Amino acid sequence: MSSAALDLTDRVVVVTGGGGGIGSAFARLAADRGARLVLVDIRPDAAGKVVADLPGGPHSVLVGDLTSRADVERILAAVEAEHGRIDVLVNNAGMTSAERFDERSVESIELELNVNLYAPLMLTRLAVDLLRASDDPRVVSTVSLGGIFPLGETPIYTASKFGLRGAMLSIALDLRTKGILAGSVLPSATDTRMLRQEALDGGNALQFQDPPQSPEQVARAMMKVLDKKRIEVYPRVSESWLVKTAMLMPNALPRLMPLFRGKGERGQAKYIQQLRDRGLIETIDGVDRLTEQ
């Protein structure tokens, strides 16, 4: 298997969640390799700022709700009209919620499953014809270490990522025989706006056993999926072995979890303080809020 970096010169790379931390970090790496980026995001301002700073080009932004089939079809039609193909599709958009399962609304459960699971599957399926128009089509999906290990405070996120991991493994096996290479990256806690908000909202503390990694670390792992033609890549390999080992004994999890909770809670508190020190949290009327828009 070749270890040479994939040549992205003039390749059309579509990145969902392109205005966020991981999406923008990957976009910069791809642009540095000569790719033409199409950033898809529900927030035009965020994606527009990313595109404005990318080298090369031309790059573009498409705005839409990825849970809406009509929006997805409109986005793909725009890509087809402009480029005629997709060389690399990056399923990166996602969300989480710190609301506990027994307290949250059914509507919020439906939304999170739609964003994290249904949307990337629908987009990938509807993009197949544009992928087949490429001479070397690739798909990369951002899953999560939560796609292997249960997170008690965020069960819907866990459910969506377990489902996405399984679906993408199956899709990778199927499409590989049809000329489309697909793979996933499974990061642990990553210093993005989503994680910062989750930390403020009192989300899963266990993910703070170690300091969160940077979006750039995850983006490099995504490039490894492309360069090495891997089905799965873990930015922190040691963590993947730890959670896989723990899942060999699922009945022991209620006894094992408390052993790690204290360290995780201390790590979460330290992370929140670091966000304060970086000027990313402000207190208004006694309520902590992220300063980012």
Secondary structure, 3 states (H helix, E strand, C coil): CCCCCCCCCCCEEEEECCCCHHHHHHHHHHHHCCCEEEEEECCHHHHHHHHHCCCCCCCEEEECCCCCHHHHHHHHHHHHHHCCCCCEEEECCCCCCCCCCCCCCHHHHHHHHHHHHHHHHHHHHHCHHHHHCCCCCEEEEECCHHHCCCCCCCHHHHHHHHHHHHHHHHHHHHHHCCCCEEEEECCCCECCHHHHHHHHCCCCHHHHCCCCECHHHHHHHHHHHHHHCCCEECCCHHHHHHHHHHCCCHHHHHHHHHHHHHHHHHHHHHHHHHHHHCCCEEEECCEEEECCC
